[in-house]
Amino acid sequence: MKTNKTLLIIDDEVDVCTLLRRSFRGEFKTVEAAYLLNDALSLAERIHPDILLLDNNLPDGQGIDFIQRFKSINPFMRIVVISAMDLHSEAIAAGANAFLGKPLKMEAIREAICA
């Protein structure tokens, strides 16, 4: 069943973004992707996402450091941080709603963004 929410995926791996967009486009009103944090901020200002799937290690910075900037766009935005490093406590302390370690499992992503 399709929700009326908007999902923004931020990951510098094009294949990951493509896979996630295809997987979730039937479940959300809008699914967008960005590969850099600064591009994601501009896109978020335009589309006001309800849910953000945020990779931590990106070419232009650490996703965790940008959480409050994203929350300033939509304070109710659900933010799920993903990383190969164990940053669970840091992500939650920075304002994320959930943390997922890599490698990613689709069911875990679905549960985290739909909670």
Residue pairs with C-beta under 8 A, 6 or more apart in sequence:
1 27
2 26
2 27
2 28
2 29
3 27
3 28
3 29
4 29
5 28
5 29
5 50
5 51
6 28
6 29
6 30
6 31
6 32
6 47
6 48
6 49
6 50
6 51
7 24
7 28
7 30
7 31
7 32
7 49
7 50
7 51
7 52
7 53
7 113
8 32
8 33
8 34
8 40
8 43
8 44
8 47
8 49
8 51
8 52
8 53
9 16
9 17
9 20
9 21
9 31
9 32
9 33
9 34
9 53
10 33
10 34
10 35
10 37
10 40
10 52
10 53
10 54
10 55
10 58
10 63
11 17
11 20
11 33
11 35
11 53
11 55
11 58
11 82
12 35
12 36
12 55
12 57
12 58
12 59
13 55
14 35
16 55
16 104
17 33
17 35
18 33
20 31
20 33
20 53
20 109
21 31
21 32
21 33
23 106
24 31
24 113
25 31
28 51
30 47
30 49
32 43
32 47
32 49
34 40
34 43
35 58
35 59
36 58
36 59
36 60
37 58
37 60
37 61
37 63
37 66
38 60
40 54
40 66
40 70
41 66
41 69
41 70
41 73
44 52
44 70
44 73
44 74
45 73
48 73
48 74
49 74
49 77
50 74
50 76
50 77
50 78
51 77
51 78
51 79
51 80
51 113
52 70
52 77
52 78
52 79
52 80
53 80
53 82
53 109
53 113
54 63
54 66
54 67
54 70
54 79
54 80
54 81
54 82
54 96
55 63
55 81
55 82
55 83
56 62
56 63
56 64
56 81
56 82
56 83
56 85
56 87
56 91
57 63
57 83
57 84
57 85
63 81
63 83
64 81
64 87
64 90
64 91
64 94
64 96
65 94
67 79
67 81
67 91
67 94
67 95
67 96
68 94
68 95
70 77
70 79
71 77
71 79
71 95
78 97
78 98
78 113
78 115
79 95
79 96
79 97
79 98
80 96
80 97
80 98
80 99
80 100
80 109
80 112
80 113
81 87
81 91
81 94
81 96
81 98
81 99
81 100
82 99
82 100
82 101
82 102
82 104
83 91
83 99
83 101
83 102
84 101
84 102
86 101
87 99
88 99
88 101
91 98
91 99
92 99
97 115
98 112
98 115
100 108
100 109
100 112
